[in-house]
Structures are given as C-alpha cells and as structure tokens.
Amino acid sequence: MRKILFSIFIFSLSIMAVAISGKVIRVSDGDTLLLQSGSQRIKVRMYGIDAPELKQSYGEDSKSYLEKRILNKNVDVKVINEDKYGRKVGKVFYKNKDINLEMIKTGKHLKVLRNKNWGYGKIKIHRIQGILD
C-alpha cells in the first residue's frame, strides 16, 4: 500500500512539473518565445509546429502574427519535453486557447507541421506562396 501511495505522490509531482506560466517577453520567430516566469527566463519552442525561419519566406509574417497574439501577455505552457538546445517544448495557452493549434489552423504562418503524431491529429499544412495545399 505504501508503494502505491508513494507512486501516486511521485506521479502527481511529475504532473505539476510539466506546466509553467509567465509573461511572453520576446518572440524570436513563429515558433519560439521567451517567457518570464518569476525570476526565471525560459525559452519555449512551440510543440508540433515548424514555422519558417526569419530569413525564409513568410518568416517575418509568422513572427509578427505570433507577437500580435501573445507578446507581453501571460500564458501557460504545457511542457512536453526539452530539446537538444535546452528549450522547453510545449503547447502554449492564452486564456485557455491553444495558440499552437491556432497557428496550425490559420495555416498562414507555417512551413509544415513536423509530424502528424505530435498531438494535433492528422493535420499537415504546407504554405506555398500564400496558398494552403
């Protein structure tokens, strides 16, 4: 019985550790942002999307769109994992709205969804000259 209670306790701690909240203080591009959470600054990579880099076609558009949605706003991030650069990778929520999913649905600012199994069903979006395929 103690082992079960201990396991439940550890599991509950791990759940709490995967959510962070804070103010978006910088948007680097259409899928990366900097979050001020208390005294910590945390780099966040948005899970499941791959926006164009700034020097690529639509890169500035993608960044601008994301800035309009969340820059200087308080958001919640459900952390999925950490990438090889030390960034938290997660789903970003503003007022309970899934911003990652919003970026995917608009389709205007994405190069391609990285993987159909990344938590958004079978959506796969390409942006070519402003037209969704």
C-alpha angles and dihedrals in degrees: 000000000000091000091053093049091046091050091050090049093051091046091052090051091052091052092052091049094060098065126074132176131198149118120293104236098171139016109207096186139325095302107025131070143167118236127199106212110175106304093339129093111209127191111220127195112199111243120239100010136089113198120191117271115253094259093048126085111288092007094122091043091053093049092046092051092051091046090054090052103046116001110127091005129118112249139175121227123202100207114218099176144315124267129224090267092058095253120141109243114210154124114281120217127192115186088345091304116129102235093188090057091045090055089050094047094050089051089190096108107035131098094194141327104252099224134359089225096058096105102280103089119239097330113140118173130184125187114210117168091333096304124113115227 
